[in-house]
Amino acid sequence: MPGLAECQSLLRLLIARGDPKAIPQAKGAIDEYLNTAPVSARGRGLRVLQRDALDLHVGAVGVQRSFAETVDVYIERKLAEE
């Protein structure tokens, strides 16, 4: 899936940092993935990203946890649009 690994790596880094100012960057990475991925792979790729964010959410605290929740909500909204 084009761009999935790059998007996943960036989201992991941003969640680890937990900087609320980077939320637009996380959303942009997800949007960029959706713009480059084949239509048939988008939903599956979003679920991979969502599962990864949820896994990070479990071990996170404070701002990292909040950031992971925000990523999850955004991905859920994108899944509903697919």
C-alpha positions, 0 to 999 in steps of 0.5 A: 500500500503506497505511503502506508508505512511512511504514514504509520511511522509519522503517526507513531512519532507524532503520538510519542511526542504528543504535541497538540500543535502537530494534530494538523500534521497527523491529519495531513499524513492520513489525508496524503495516504488516502490521496495516494492509496488505491481506492481498494486499499484505503479502508484496509490501510485506515484500519491498520493505522487505527489499530496501531494508534489504538495499540499506542493509546493503551500504553500512553499517558497524558498528552500522548494518550489524548493525541492517539485518541484524536488520531483514532477519531479522525481515522474513524471519520475517514472510514465512515466516508469511505 
